[in-house]
């Protein structure tokens, strides 16, 4: 495991520990911690792990090496500093400090975009790409589109949060930004990574690319409806977007189920064999 991957994974684990402490203090009756707790979970624990996994797996599936690995460490340093400053601002109630921290997080997320683009544009080819049939190659292209869109959702979300923290926008835009983080950054990254790795881990195909294409269309359409609807307080478009998102998640489960079912069958066979022994 590369140094930069370890840095992100360790930082994510520390963020999880910090969030657990804040949750415990909240349960003990200490108020004013919820915003910091949510931010630390979404942008600390979950996002750090996504960054680490992405930096670890992208070279494998692209068969390329990052041209400037030092920039990944810069990304970690800038993003980690932003996370610490943002949490300090949220805990102390300092809107200016929180906004500064979120701007630093935004800068870190943009560095992630730069590093990802650099990998595919300037990365040196190393060996052969992982073997895949024509259908899986189509799924890989769609999965890559999902991860690219996820990478765009992260800076958009942090930009909204920074603007809300600075007082430039009002209303429920903080909640809208958190939905964009969960449904855009996190869920689209899960969709993209799962469709890349599950067929190769299990040796079983997913359902055809048409199902994944439909899932992404529903997913993106739902986010386009839900995020602005939350910010502007539009109840009906938000409800319609929620129904469309439920359909998108159902399509995602249907798409990957053949690989998951294969895993369950293997686990059952091993369990029976162990009992026989």
C-alpha positions as CSV (number, residue, x, y, z in Angstrom):
1,X,0.0,0.0,0.0
2,X,1.4,3.4,-1.0
3,X,2.1,6.1,1.5
4,X,-0.7,8.3,0.3
5,X,-3.2,5.5,0.6
6,X,-2.1,4.9,4.2
7,X,-2.4,8.6,5.0
8,X,-6.0,8.8,3.8
9,X,-7.0,5.5,5.5
10,X,-5.4,6.4,8.9
11,X,-6.9,9.9,8.7
12,X,-10.3,8.4,8.0
13,X,-10.0,6.1,11.0
14,X,-9.0,9.0,13.2
15,X,-12.0,11.0,11.9
16,X,-14.3,8.1,12.8
17,X,-12.9,8.0,16.3
18,X,-13.4,11.8,16.6
19,X,-17.0,11.4,15.4
20,X,-17.6,8.6,17.9
21,X,-16.4,10.8,20.7
22,X,-18.6,13.7,19.6
23,X,-21.6,11.3,19.4
24,X,-20.9,10.0,22.9
25,X,-20.8,13.6,24.2
26,X,-24.0,14.4,22.4
27,X,-25.7,11.4,24.1
28,X,-24.4,12.6,27.4
29,X,-26.3,15.9,26.9
30,X,-23.6,18.2,25.5
31,X,-25.3,20.4,22.9
32,X,-24.0,22.2,19.8
33,X,-22.0,19.2,18.4
34,X,-24.3,17.8,15.8
35,X,-23.1,19.8,12.8
36,X,-19.4,19.0,13.6
37,X,-20.4,15.3,14.1
38,X,-22.1,15.1,10.7
39,X,-19.3,16.9,8.9
40,X,-16.7,14.7,10.5
41,X,-18.5,11.6,9.4
42,X,-19.2,12.7,5.8
43,X,-16.1,14.7,5.0
44,X,-13.7,12.9,7.4
45,X,-14.4,9.2,7.8
46,X,-16.3,8.5,4.6
47,X,-14.5,10.9,2.2
48,X,-11.0,10.0,3.4
49,X,-11.7,6.3,2.9
50,X,-13.1,7.1,-0.6
51,X,-10.0,9.1,-1.5
52,X,-7.7,6.3,-0.2
53,X,-9.5,3.5,-2.0
54,X,-9.7,5.6,-5.2
55,X,-5.9,6.4,-5.2
56,X,-5.3,2.7,-4.6
57,X,-7.6,1.2,-7.2
58,X,-7.5,3.7,-10.1
59,X,-3.9,2.7,-11.1
60,X,-5.0,-0.9,-11.1
61,X,-8.0,-0.6,-13.4
62,X,-6.3,2.0,-15.7
63,X,-2.9,0.2,-15.7
64,X,-1.3,3.6,-15.3
65,X,0.9,5.2,-12.7
66,X,0.2,8.6,-11.1
67,X,2.6,11.1,-12.8
68,X,2.9,13.3,-9.7
69,X,2.5,11.2,-6.6
70,X,3.7,14.1,-4.5
71,X,0.5,16.0,-5.4
72,X,-1.5,13.3,-3.7
73,X,0.3,14.0,-0.5
74,X,-0.4,17.7,-1.0
75,X,-4.1,16.8,-1.5
76,X,-4.1,14.9,1.8
77,X,-2.3,17.8,3.6
78,X,-4.6,20.6,2.3
79,X,-7.8,18.5,2.8
80,X,-6.8,17.4,6.3
81,X,-6.0,21.0,7.3
82,X,-9.3,22.1,5.9
83,X,-11.2,19.4,7.8
84,X,-9.5,20.3,11.1
85,X,-10.2,24.1,10.6
86,X,-13.8,23.4,9.6
87,X,-14.5,21.2,12.6
88,X,-12.9,23.8,14.9
89,X,-15.2,26.5,13.4
90,X,-18.3,24.3,13.8
91,X,-17.5,23.4,17.4
92,X,-16.8,27.0,18.4
93,X,-19.6,28.5,16.4
94,X,-17.2,30.7,14.3
95,X,-18.8,30.9,10.9
96,X,-15.7,32.5,9.4
97,X,-13.4,29.8,10.7
98,X,-15.8,27.1,9.4
99,X,-16.0,28.8,6.0
100,X,-12.2,29.0,5.7
101,X,-11.9,25.3,6.6
102,X,-14.5,24.3,3.9
103,X,-12.7,26.4,1.3
104,X,-9.5,24.4,2.1
105,X,-11.5,21.2,1.8
106,X,-12.8,22.5,-1.5
107,X,-9.2,23.1,-2.6
108,X,-8.3,19.6,-1.6
109,X,-11.3,18.1,-3.6
110,X,-10.2,20.0,-6.6
111,X,-6.7,18.6,-6.2
112,X,-8.3,15.1,-6.3
113,X,-9.8,16.1,-9.7
114,X,-6.4,17.3,-10.9
115,X,-4.7,14.1,-9.8
116,X,-7.4,11.9,-11.4
117,X,-7.2,13.8,-14.7
118,X,-3.4,13.7,-14.6
119,X,-3.5,9.9,-14.2
120,X,-5.5,9.3,-17.4
121,X,-3.8,12.1,-19.4
122,X,-0.2,11.9,-18.3
123,X,0.1,8.6,-16.5
124,X,2.6,6.2,-17.8
125,X,1.1,2.9,-19.1
126,X,2.2,-0.1,-17.1
127,X,1.6,-3.6,-18.3
128,X,-1.7,-4.8,-19.6
129,X,-5.1,-3.6,-18.6
130,X,-7.2,-6.1,-16.7
131,X,-9.0,-8.5,-19.1
132,X,-12.6,-7.8,-19.8
133,X,-15.2,-8.7,-22.4
134,X,-17.0,-6.1,-24.6
135,X,-19.9,-6.0,-22.2
136,X,-17.7,-5.4,-19.2
137,X,-15.8,-2.7,-21.0
138,X,-19.0,-0.9,-21.6
139,X,-19.9,-1.2,-17.9
140,X,-16.4,0.0,-17.0
141,X,-16.9,3.2,-19.1
142,X,-20.2,3.9,-17.4
143,X,-18.7,3.2,-14.0
144,X,-15.9,5.6,-14.8
145,X,-18.5,8.2,-15.7
146,X,-20.1,7.6,-12.3
147,X,-16.9,8.2,-10.5
148,X,-16.1,11.3,-12.5
149,X,-19.6,12.8,-11.7
150,X,-19.0,11.8,-8.0
151,X,-15.7,13.8,-8.1
152,X,-17.6,16.8,-9.4
153,X,-20.3,16.6,-6.7
154,X,-17.7,16.8,-3.9
155,X,-16.4,20.4,-4.7
156,X,-20.0,21.5,-5.5
157,X,-21.1,20.3,-2.1
158,X,-18.2,21.9,-0.3
159,X,-18.8,25.2,-2.2
160,X,-22.4,25.3,-1.1
161,X,-21.4,24.5,2.5
162,X,-18.8,27.3,2.5
163,X,-21.2,29.8,1.0
164,X,-23.9,28.8,3.6
165,X,-21.3,29.0,6.4
166,X,-20.2,32.5,5.2
167,X,-23.8,33.7,5.1
168,X,-23.9,34.2,1.3
169,X,-26.9,31.9,0.9
170,X,-29.6,31.1,3.4
171,X,-32.4,28.6,3.7
172,X,-31.8,24.8,3.7
173,X,-28.8,24.9,1.5
174,X,-26.6,23.2,4.1
175,X,-29.0,20.2,4.0
176,X,-29.0,20.4,0.2
177,X,-25.2,20.2,0.2
178,X,-25.3,17.2,2.6
179,X,-27.7,15.4,0.2
180,X,-25.4,16.2,-2.7
181,X,-22.5,14.7,-0.7
182,X,-24.4,11.5,0.2
183,X,-26.3,10.9,-3.1
184,X,-23.6,12.4,-5.4
185,X,-20.1,12.1,-4.0
186,X,-20.6,8.9,-1.9
187,X,-23.3,7.0,-3.7
188,X,-22.0,7.6,-7.2
189,X,-18.6,6.6,-6.1
190,X,-20.0,3.4,-4.6
191,X,-21.8,2.7,-7.9
192,X,-18.7,3.3,-10.0
193,X,-16.3,1.3,-7.8
194,X,-18.7,-1.6,-7.3
195,X,-19.3,-2.0,-11.0
196,X,-15.6,-2.1,-11.6
197,X,-14.5,-4.5,-8.9
198,X,-17.4,-6.9,-8.2
199,X,-17.2,-8.7,-11.6
200,X,-13.5,-9.2,-11.2
201,X,-13.7,-10.3,-7.5
202,X,-16.5,-12.8,-8.0
203,X,-15.8,-13.9,-11.6
204,X,-19.5,-13.3,-12.4
205,X,-20.9,-10.8,-14.8
206,X,-23.2,-8.0,-13.8
207,X,-26.4,-7.4,-15.7
208,X,-26.0,-5.6,-19.1
209,X,-24.8,-2.0,-19.4
210,X,-28.4,-0.9,-20.3
211,X,-29.4,-1.5,-16.7
212,X,-26.5,0.6,-15.4
213,X,-27.2,3.3,-18.0
214,X,-30.8,3.5,-16.7
215,X,-29.6,3.5,-13.1
216,X,-27.3,6.5,-13.8
217,X,-30.0,8.4,-15.7
218,X,-32.4,8.0,-12.7
219,X,-29.7,8.8,-10.2
220,X,-28.6,12.0,-11.9
221,X,-32.1,13.0,-12.6
222,X,-33.1,12.5,-8.9
223,X,-30.1,14.6,-7.7
224,X,-30.9,17.4,-10.2
225,X,-34.4,17.5,-8.7
226,X,-33.7,17.0,-5.0
227,X,-30.7,19.3,-4.3
228,X,-32.2,22.6,-5.6
229,X,-35.6,21.6,-4.2
230,X,-34.2,21.3,-0.7
231,X,-32.3,24.6,-1.1
232,X,-35.4,26.5,-2.3
233,X,-37.9,24.7,-0.2
234,X,-39.9,23.0,-3.0
235,X,-41.6,20.0,-1.5
236,X,-43.2,18.4,-4.6
237,X,-40.0,18.3,-6.7
238,X,-38.1,16.9,-3.7
239,X,-40.7,14.2,-3.2
240,X,-40.6,13.3,-6.9
241,X,-36.8,13.2,-6.8
242,X,-37.0,10.9,-3.8
243,X,-39.1,8.4,-5.7
244,X,-36.7,8.6,-8.7
245,X,-33.8,8.0,-6.4
246,X,-35.5,5.0,-4.8
247,X,-35.9,3.6,-8.4
248,X,-32.2,4.3,-9.1
249,X,-31.1,2.4,-6.0
250,X,-33.4,-0.5,-6.9
251,X,-31.8,-0.5,-10.4
252,X,-28.3,-0.5,-8.8
253,X,-29.2,-3.5,-6.7
254,X,-30.7,-5.3,-9.7
255,X,-27.6,-4.6,-11.8
256,X,-25.1,-6.0,-9.3
257,X,-27.2,-8.8,-7.9
258,X,-25.7,-11.6,-10.1
259,X,-22.3,-11.0,-8.6
260,X,-23.6,-10.7,-5.1
261,X,-25.6,-13.9,-5.5
262,X,-22.5,-15.7,-6.7
263,X,-20.7,-14.6,-3.5
264,X,-23.6,-15.8,-1.3
265,X,-23.5,-19.2,-3.0
266,X,-19.8,-19.6,-2.5
267,X,-20.1,-18.6,1.2
268,X,-22.9,-21.2,1.7
269,X,-20.8,-23.9,0.1
270,X,-17.8,-23.1,2.3
271,X,-20.1,-23.1,5.4
272,X,-21.5,-26.5,4.6
273,X,-18.1,-27.9,3.9
274,X,-16.8,-26.7,7.2
275,X,-19.7,-28.3,9.0
276,X,-19.0,-31.6,7.3
277,X,-15.4,-31.4,8.4
